[in-house]
Amino acid sequence: MQVDRFDPTPLYQQVACSIREQIQAGALKPRDPIPSESDLVSNHGVARETARRAVALLRDEGWVVTLPQRGTFVADRPGRKGDA
């Protein structure tokens, strides 16, 4: 999914929304890895920093958790901050 550069919504929020929608639709399930930064960059046509900000937003909202040296995964109870 390419982002809409004419949409006033910041690009990182558009990328985060795309991942959030995949989680809500069940395409990404708890403990599934989310796409890598490189995949987000190529799939959405955004800069690496934009991909990082999208993942950080999802992490802050409780949708994903990042495990050092392992990657970023859908949270056990997505969307509930504080749950892993």
SVG drawing of the C-alpha trace seen along z (x, -y; Angstrom):
<svg xmlns="http://www.w3.org/2000/svg" viewBox="-11 -18 31 33">
<polyline fill="none" stroke="black" stroke-width="0.4" points="0.0,0.0 1.5,-3.3 0.8,-6.3 -1.2,-9.2 1.1,-12.2 -1.8,-14.5 -3.5,-13.4 -2.7,-15.9 -2.2,-12.9 1.5,-12.5 3.1,-9.6 4.2,-7.7 0.6,-7.8 -0.6,-6.4 1.9,-3.6 0.9,-2.9 -2.8,-2.9 -2.1,-0.3 -0.4,2.0 -3.1,1.4 -5.8,2.3 -4.0,5.5 -4.0,6.4 -7.7,5.5 -8.6,7.6 -6.7,10.6 -4.1,10.6 -1.5,10.1 -2.2,12.1 -0.8,11.8 2.9,12.7 3.2,12.5 6.1,10.5 5.2,7.2 7.0,6.3 10.6,5.2 11.7,1.6 13.0,2.5 9.7,4.0 7.8,1.0 10.1,-1.3 9.7,0.6 6.0,1.5 4.8,-2.0 7.4,-4.1 8.5,-6.0 11.9,-6.8 13.4,-4.5 12.8,-7.2 9.1,-7.3 8.9,-3.5 10.7,-3.8 8.2,-6.5 5.3,-4.3 6.5,-1.4 7.3,-3.6 3.7,-4.9 2.3,-1.4 4.5,-0.4 3.4,-3.5 -0.2,-2.6 0.3,1.0 -0.3,2.6 3.2,4.1 6.2,5.0 9.8,5.0 12.1,7.7 15.9,6.9 17.7,9.0 14.4,10.7 12.2,8.1 8.8,6.4 5.7,8.5 2.0,8.0 1.2,7.6 -0.7,10.4 -3.6,8.0 -3.1,5.5 -4.2,1.9 -4.0,2.2 -1.0,0.3 1.1,2.1 0.2,5.6 2.9,7.7"/>
</svg>
